[in-house]
Amino acid sequence: MFQHKLEDQVSRKTYIDWFILSFLAGSINTGGFLASHRFVSHVTGYATLAGISFEQMDWYGFAMTLIIPAAFMAGVMFSAYLTEKQFAHYRHGQKYAPVMQIVAFLLLVVALGGFFGFFGEFGANTDLKNDYLLSAILCMACGLQNGAITMSSGATVRTTHLTGLTTDLGLGLVRAEITAKNPEQKQKERRSNKLRMGTVASFTAGAIIGAFAFINFKFAGFLLPASIALYFSYVARTTQSE
């Protein structure tokens, strides 16, 4: 699943793996929203909220709101460091398995912390400090995953948010069905569009199934995406290529 690009001819299993990663991200976003009433990987929204807090001179809210997108970026940067060949050399060539292991660890921290009451009552908006901390941890997990997939796919596949992907899909549909100059270009764009549509559908499916899991099992619902992340750490370890 790693080390492939959008324009490559890839196996069906690789597509399925990409879709499951999007499913994972959709479930994390749902869990974060239901737990703290905040989206996880929606960096644009947090920048907007920071601007509103600044205008209202809510300095605590301004600082805490900026911490969340900073956590996403920190996750991306850490992912970039872990996937560098110099670091991978010390991991016997492993690049992406350590990233997914950390993602799983962060999700387990949220599940266990929630179980023991560290983040307060699930869905209760009573402790802003704990809500921001929860969102930051989940956002860092998304940043780690998104950084790994972006690096491995040559910046052609992203699995944790849909805005850019939806833009690419709209452009791709026009290129494939209206402006394609030859059958080869049409086929290439259609292949890319199938991946984009599958990613959107998988993210949505993760959000739907995640909603059932989190509503019924509260913080324990994070064991679902944690298990998926552990699976992908195994996949990365057994299929790693330099």
DOTI-617487 format. One line per 4 residues: number of its first residue (from 1); for each residue x, y negated, z negated of N, C-alpha, C, CB. Coordinates in steps of 0.1 Angstrom, whole numbers. Atoms other than C-alpha are relative to their C-alpha. Glycine has a CB too. Layout:
NUM) X,Y,Z,X,Y,Z,X,Y,Z,X,Y,Z  ...
This chain:
1) 8,12,0,0,0,0,9,-13,0,-9,0,-12  -9,12,0,29,-24,-6,9,0,12,9,0,-13  -9,1,-12,53,-36,21,-8,2,13,11,9,-1  7,0,-13,26,-40,48,-5,-14,2,-12,10,0
5) 5,13,-4,14,-70,67,-13,1,7,10,-8,9  13,0,-5,-20,-80,79,-1,4,14,-6,-14,-1  0,-3,-15,-11,-76,116,5,14,3,8,-10,7  -6,-13,-3,5,-42,111,-12,10,1,9,4,-12
9) 8,-12,0,-12,-9,119,2,8,-13,2,9,13  -2,-6,13,-17,5,85,-10,12,-2,-2,-10,-12  9,-11,3,-33,37,71,-13,-4,-6,7,11,-8  12,3,6,-68,39,59,2,-1,-15,-10,11,3
13) -2,0,14,-55,46,24,6,-14,-4,10,11,-4  -5,13,3,-36,13,25,-11,-10,-1,11,-5,10  12,9,1,-68,-6,33,-8,3,-13,-9,2,12  8,-3,12,-86,12,5,7,-5,-13,-2,15,-1
17) -7,5,11,-58,3,-19,-1,-15,-2,15,4,1  2,14,1,-60,-33,-10,-14,-4,-5,2,-6,15  14,3,4,-98,-32,-14,-2,2,-15,-10,8,8  1,-3,15,-94,-16,-49,6,-11,-8,6,13,-3
21) -7,11,7,-70,-44,-59,-10,-12,0,13,-4,7  10,10,0,-97,-69,-49,-11,3,-9,-5,-3,15  10,-5,10,-122,-49,-69,5,-3,-14,-3,15,2  -6,3,13,-99,-52,-98,-1,-15,-4,15,4,-1
25) 0,15,3,-96,-90,-95,-15,-5,-2,6,-7,12  14,4,2,-134,-93,-92,-5,3,-13,-9,6,11  4,-4,14,-139,-74,-124,6,-9,-10,3,15,-2  -6,9,10,-114,-95,-142,-7,-14,-1,15,-2,3
29) 7,13,0,-131,-127,-131,-13,0,-7,-2,-5,14  13,-2,6,-165,-114,-142,2,1,-15,-7,12,5  -2,-1,14,-151,-104,-176,4,-13,-6,11,11,-2  -4,13,5,-134,-137,-181,-11,-10,-2,11,-6,8
33) 11,9,1,-165,-156,-173,-11,4,-10,-7,-1,14  9,-4,10,-188,-135,-194,5,-2,-14,-4,15,2  -6,1,14,-164,-136,-224,1,-15,-4,13,7,0  -4,13,4,-155,-173,-223,-7,-11,8,14,-2,0
37) 7,10,-9,-178,-190,-197,9,-8,9,-9,-9,-9  -10,7,-8,-148,-198,-176,5,10,11,12,-6,-7  -6,-9,-11,-136,-184,-142,15,1,-3,-3,-6,14  -14,-3,3,-102,-169,-143,10,-6,10,2,15,-1
41) -10,4,-10,-83,-175,-110,-5,-12,8,2,12,9  6,11,-7,-103,-206,-100,9,-12,-4,-15,-2,-3  -9,11,4,-73,-230,-102,-6,-14,4,13,2,7  6,13,-5,-91,-257,-82,-10,-6,-11,-8,2,13
45) 10,4,10,-119,-258,-108,7,-6,-13,-9,11,-4  -7,5,12,-94,-262,-137,6,-14,2,10,10,-4  -6,13,-3,-77,-291,-120,-11,-11,0,6,0,14  12,9,0,-112,-307,-116,-3,-3,-15,-12,5,7
49) 3,1,14,-119,-301,-153,10,-9,-7,-2,13,-7  -11,8,6,-85,-316,-163,-2,-15,3,13,5,5  3,14,-3,-94,-348,-144,-11,-6,-8,-3,-1,15  11,4,7,-127,-350,-161,4,-3,-15,-12,10,0
53) -5,2,13,-111,-345,-195,9,-12,-2,7,12,-5  -9,12,1,-85,-372,-188,-8,-12,0,10,0,12  8,12,-1,-112,-397,-178,-7,-2,-14,-10,1,11  7,1,13,-130,-389,-211,9,-2,-12,-9,12,-2
57) -11,1,10,-97,-392,-230,-1,11,-10,-2,-14,-8  0,-12,8,-102,-357,-243,13,7,2,-12,10,4  -13,-4,-2,-65,-351,-246,2,15,-3,10,-8,-8  -2,-14,3,-68,-317,-262,-6,9,11,-7,4,-14
61) 6,-7,-11,-92,-305,-235,8,-1,12,-14,-5,2  -9,2,-11,-69,-320,-209,12,9,0,4,-15,1  -12,-8,1,-39,-302,-221,-3,15,1,8,-2,-14  3,-14,0,-56,-269,-227,-5,5,14,-11,3,-10
65) 5,-3,-13,-73,-270,-193,12,2,10,-9,-11,5  -12,-2,-9,-39,-274,-176,8,12,-3,9,-13,-1  -7,-12,4,-25,-245,-195,-4,12,9,-1,3,-15  5,-11,-7,-47,-221,-176,6,2,15,-15,0,1
69) -7,-2,-13,-35,-228,-140,15,1,-1,-4,-12,9  -14,-2,2,0,-231,-154,3,15,-3,5,-9,-12  -2,-14,3,-4,-195,-167,-1,8,13,-11,5,-10  1,-7,-13,-15,-184,-132,13,-2,8,-12,-6,9
73) -12,2,-7,16,-200,-117,12,7,-7,3,-15,1  -10,-8,7,38,-185,-144,0,14,4,-2,-2,-15  2,-14,-4,24,-151,-135,6,2,14,-14,4,0  -5,-1,-14,32,-157,-98,15,-1,0,-6,-12,9
77) -15,2,0,68,-169,-106,6,12,-6,3,-12,-9  -6,-12,6,74,-139,-129,-1,12,10,-7,3,-13  1,-11,-10,61,-116,-102,11,-2,11,-14,-1,6  -10,3,-10,84,-133,-77,14,5,-5,1,-14,4
81) -13,-4,6,114,-127,-100,1,15,-1,1,-6,-14  0,-14,1,105,-91,-106,2,7,13,-12,5,-7  0,-7,-13,102,-83,-69,13,-4,8,-12,-4,8  -13,3,-7,136,-98,-60,9,13,0,7,-12,-7
85) -9,-12,-1,161,-71,-48,10,0,-11,6,0,13  -10,0,10,186,-82,-74,-5,6,-13,5,-14,-3  6,-6,12,162,-73,-102,-3,14,3,-12,-8,-4  4,-14,-4,149,-42,-84,11,9,-1,-7,0,13
89) -12,-9,1,184,-28,-83,1,6,-13,13,-8,3  -1,-5,13,183,-24,-120,-12,9,-4,1,-11,-10  12,-8,2,149,-7,-117,0,12,10,-13,-8,1  -1,-10,-10,162,19,-92,-9,-2,12,-5,14,-7
93) 7,4,-13,147,0,-63,-15,-3,-2,1,11,9  14,3,2,113,-5,-80,-2,-15,0,-5,7,-13  3,15,-1,98,-39,-72,-14,-2,-7,0,-5,14  14,3,3,60,-37,-77,-6,7,-12,-8,2,12
97) 5,-8,11,55,-10,-103,1,-8,-13,8,13,-1  -1,8,13,68,-33,-132,-10,-11,0,14,-6,-1  10,11,0,45,-61,-121,-14,6,-4,-1,-6,14  13,-6,3,14,-38,-122,-1,5,-14,-4,11,10
101) 0,-4,14,25,-24,-155,-2,-12,-10,14,6,-3  2,12,9,26,-59,-170,-15,-5,1,9,-11,4  14,3,-2,-8,-66,-155,-9,9,-9,-5,1,15  8,-9,8,-22,-35,-172,2,-3,-15,5,15,3
105) -2,3,14,-5,-45,-205,-8,-12,-4,16,-2,-2  8,13,4,-21,-80,-205,-14,3,-1,3,-10,11  14,-3,1,-55,-65,-198,-3,9,-13,-4,8,12  2,-8,13,-50,-40,-227,1,-9,-12,11,11,0
109) -1,10,11,-40,-69,-249,-13,-6,-2,11,-10,2  13,7,1,-73,-86,-241,-10,10,-6,-4,-5,14  10,-10,5,-93,-54,-247,2,3,-14,2,13,8  -2,-3,14,-77,-46,-280,-2,-12,-9,14,6,-2
113) 2,12,7,-76,-82,-291,-15,-3,-2,7,-12,6  15,2,1,-113,-85,-284,-6,10,-9,-6,1,14  6,-11,9,-121,-52,-302,3,-4,-14,7,13,3  -3,4,13,-104,-65,-333,-4,-14,-4,15,2,-3
117) 6,13,3,-121,-99,-331,10,-12,1,-4,0,-14  -10,11,-1,-90,-120,-322,-6,-11,9,13,6,6  5,10,-9,-109,-137,-294,-14,-4,-3,0,5,14  13,3,5,-141,-141,-314,-11,9,7,-3,-15,4
121) 11,-8,-6,-175,-129,-303,-1,-1,15,-13,-4,-7  0,0,-15,-178,-118,-267,-12,-9,5,-1,15,5  11,9,-5,-197,-145,-248,-4,-12,-8,-12,8,3  3,11,9,-199,-169,-277,10,-12,3,0,4,-15
125) -8,12,-2,-186,-204,-269,2,-8,-12,-6,-9,12  -1,6,13,-176,-212,-304,15,-4,-4,-5,9,-11  -13,3,3,-138,-213,-305,8,-3,13,7,12,-7  -7,4,-12,-122,-233,-277,14,5,1,-1,-15,2
129) -14,-4,0,-87,-224,-287,1,15,5,7,-1,-14  -1,-15,-4,-93,-186,-284,-5,2,14,-9,8,-9  5,-1,-13,-113,-191,-252,11,-4,10,-12,-9,2  -11,4,-9,-84,-210,-235,11,11,0,5,-13,-4
133) -10,-11,1,-60,-183,-247,-4,12,8,3,3,-15  5,-11,-8,-81,-156,-233,0,-2,15,-15,3,-4  0,3,-14,-85,-173,-200,14,-1,6,-7,-14,3  -14,1,-5,-47,-180,-198,6,14,2,8,-8,-10
137) -5,-14,-1,-39,-143,-204,-5,6,13,-3,8,-12  6,-6,-12,-63,-132,-177,5,-7,13,-15,-1,-1  -5,7,-12,-51,-159,-153,14,4,3,-1,-15,-3  -14,-5,-2,-15,-148,-158,0,14,6,8,0,-13
141) 1,-14,-6,-25,-112,-150,-4,-1,15,-11,8,-7  4,2,-14,-42,-124,-118,12,-6,8,-12,-10,1  -12,6,-7,-11,-145,-109,11,10,3,6,-11,-8  -10,-11,-2,12,-115,-113,-5,9,11,1,8,-13
145) 5,-9,-11,-10,-93,-91,0,-8,14,-14,4,-3  0,7,-12,-15,-120,-65,14,-3,6,-8,-13,-2  -14,2,-4,22,-128,-64,6,12,7,8,-5,-11  -6,-12,-5,31,-92,-58,-5,3,14,-3,12,-10
149) 6,-4,-13,6,-86,-30,4,-11,11,-15,0,-1  -4,11,-9,15,-120,-14,14,3,5,-1,-14,-6  -14,-2,-4,52,-112,-14,1,13,9,9,2,-13  -2,-13,-7,48,-76,-2,-7,0,14,-6,11,-8
153) 7,1,-13,24,-86,27,5,-11,9,-15,-1,-3  -4,11,-7,44,-115,39,-9,-12,0,3,4,14  10,11,2,18,-140,26,-12,1,9,7,-13,2  11,-2,-8,-9,-125,47,-12,6,-7,3,9,12
157) 11,-6,8,-30,-107,20,0,-6,-14,2,16,0  1,5,14,-43,-122,-12,-13,7,-6,-1,-15,-1  11,-8,5,-66,-103,-35,-8,-6,-12,5,13,-4  6,5,12,-75,-125,-65,-10,-12,1,10,-4,-10
161) 9,11,-3,-95,-154,-49,-4,0,14,6,-13,-4  6,-1,-14,-116,-159,-18,-1,-12,8,-14,6,-2  2,12,-8,-115,-195,-7,9,0,12,4,-12,-9  -8,0,-12,-85,-193,16,-3,12,9,15,1,-4
165) 3,-12,-8,-95,-158,27,-13,-2,8,-2,12,-10  12,3,-8,-130,-170,37,3,-10,11,-10,-6,-10  -4,9,-11,-114,-198,57,7,8,11,10,-11,-6  -7,-8,-10,-91,-173,74,-10,8,8,10,9,-6
169) 11,-9,-6,-122,-151,81,-7,-9,11,-9,6,-10  8,8,-9,-141,-180,97,8,-3,13,-4,-13,-6  -9,3,-11,-111,-189,119,2,12,8,13,-6,-5  -2,-12,-7,-105,-153,127,-12,5,9,4,11,-9
173) 12,-4,-8,-141,-147,139,-1,-8,13,-12,-2,-9  0,8,-12,-138,-176,163,10,5,10,2,-15,-3  -11,-5,-9,-105,-164,176,-3,13,6,13,1,-8  2,-14,-5,-116,-128,180,-12,0,10,-3,9,-12
177) 13,-1,-8,-151,-134,195,-2,-11,11,-11,1,-9  3,12,-9,-148,-167,214,13,-4,8,-5,-12,-8  -12,6,-6,-112,-178,221,11,10,3,5,-11,-8  -11,-9,-2,-92,-146,224,3,0,15,-5,14,-4
181) -5,1,-14,-71,-147,256,1,13,7,13,-8,1  -1,-13,-6,-67,-110,261,-5,11,-10,15,3,3  5,-11,8,-79,-76,247,9,3,-12,-2,12,8  -9,-2,11,-48,-72,226,-2,-10,-12,15,0,5
185) 2,11,11,-53,-105,207,-14,2,-6,1,-14,7  13,-2,5,-90,-97,203,0,12,-10,-10,3,11  -1,-11,9,-82,-63,188,8,-3,-13,7,12,7  -7,4,12,-56,-78,164,-8,-8,-9,13,-8,5
189) 9,9,8,-80,-105,152,-11,8,-7,-5,-11,8  11,-8,6,-108,-79,147,6,8,-11,-6,8,11  -6,-8,10,-85,-57,127,3,-8,-13,13,6,4  -2,9,11,-75,-86,105,-13,-4,-7,7,-13,4
193) 13,4,5,-111,-97,101,-7,11,-8,-10,-4,11  5,-11,8,-121,-62,89,6,0,-14,2,13,8  -7,0,13,-95,-64,62,-6,-12,-9,15,-2,1  5,11,7,-108,-99,52,-14,2,-5,0,-13,9
197) 14,-3,4,-144,-88,51,0,10,-11,-9,4,12  -1,-11,10,-135,-57,32,5,-6,-14,9,11,4  -5,6,13,-116,-78,6,-11,-8,-7,12,-9,3  11,8,6,-145,-102,1,-11,10,-6,-7,-9,11
201) 10,-10,5,-169,-72,-3,5,7,-12,-4,10,11  -6,-7,12,-146,-54,-27,0,-9,-12,14,5,4  -1,9,11,-141,-85,-48,-14,-1,-6,5,-14,4  14,2,5,-179,-89,-50,-5,13,-7,-9,-2,12
205) 4,-12,6,-184,-52,-58,7,1,-14,5,12,8  -7,0,13,-158,-55,-86,-8,-9,-10,14,-5,1  8,9,9,-178,-85,-100,-13,6,-4,-3,-13,8  13,-7,4,-211,-65,-99,2,11,-10,-7,5,13
209) -2,-11,9,-198,-34,-115,6,-4,-13,9,11,7  -6,6,12,-177,-54,-139,-10,-6,-9,10,-10,4  11,7,8,-208,-73,-150,-7,11,-9,-10,-7,9  7,-11,7,-225,-40,-160,10,5,-11,-3,12,9
213) -9,-5,10,-193,-28,-178,2,-10,-12,14,2,7  -2,10,10,-188,-61,-197,-12,-3,-9,6,-13,6  12,2,8,-224,-66,-207,-3,11,-9,-12,-2,10  3,-11,9,-226,-31,-221,11,3,-10,-2,12,9
217) -11,-4,8,-191,-26,-235,9,-12,-5,9,9,7  -7,12,5,-180,-62,-242,15,0,4,-1,-2,-15  -14,0,-3,-142,-65,-244,6,13,4,8,-5,-13  -4,-13,-5,-138,-28,-239,-1,1,15,-7,11,-7
221) 1,0,-14,-148,-35,-204,13,-2,8,-11,-10,5  -13,3,-6,-113,-47,-197,8,12,2,8,-11,-8  -7,-13,-2,-102,-11,-199,-1,5,14,-5,11,-10  2,-3,-14,-116,-7,-164,10,-6,9,-14,-4,5
225) -11,5,-9,-93,-31,-146,14,4,-5,-1,-15,0  -13,-4,5,-64,-21,-169,3,14,5,0,1,-16  -2,-13,-5,-69,15,-158,4,0,15,-12,9,-2  -3,2,-15,-68,4,-121,14,-5,1,-10,-10,6
229) -14,5,-1,-36,-16,-127,10,11,-3,1,-12,-10  -9,-11,3,-20,14,-143,1,10,12,-5,8,-12  0,-8,-12,-30,35,-113,9,-6,11,-14,2,6  -8,6,-11,-14,10,-89,15,-1,-4,-5,-14,3
233) -14,-1,4,18,10,-110,6,13,4,2,-3,-15  -5,-13,-4,20,47,-103,1,1,15,-11,11,-5  -1,0,-15,12,42,-66,13,-7,5,-13,-7,6  -12,8,-4,39,15,-63,13,8,-3,0,-13,-8
237) -12,-8,4,64,38,-81,3,11,10,-1,5,-14  -2,-12,-8,58,68,-59,0,-3,15,-12,9,-2  0,3,-15,55,49,-25,10,-11,3,-14,-3,5  -8,11,-2,81,22,-30,10,1,11,8,-3,-13
241) -10,1,-11,102,12,0,8,-12,-2,-6,1,14  -8,12,1,131,-12,1,-4,-10,10,15,4,1
